[in-house]
Amino acid sequence: MKHPHQRPALERERGEVLQQWEDWSEMPMLVLSFAWLGLFIVELVWGLTPILEAIGTTIWIAFILDFSIKFTLAPRKLIYIKHH
């Protein structure tokens, strides 16, 4: 059984790791966001080739993975969901 004073320390540590992950992943996610936007425009105008579809799917997988990691690290899940 965890002692009550251990919980805030654990939450603080998880919050710090979450912040580190967000700092590290911010630029790659921004680049992927613009790449996805470009693919979306190409899809609307000309349609996607199978390779572009695969790239789009890979980008979505990266977005889902990033969110999953952030959610897992978040010390307070409901608050995190509410704000993200």
Residue pairs with C-beta under 8 A, 6 or more apart in sequence:
2 10
10 75
11 75
11 76
12 75
14 73
14 74
14 75
15 75
17 73
18 70
18 73
18 74
18 75
21 69
21 70
21 73
22 70
25 66
28 62
29 62
29 63
29 66
32 59
32 62
32 63
35 55
35 59
36 56
36 59
36 60
36 63
39 48
39 52
39 55
39 56
39 59
42 48
42 52
43 52
43 56
48 56
67 84
70 80
70 84
71 77
71 80
71 81
74 80
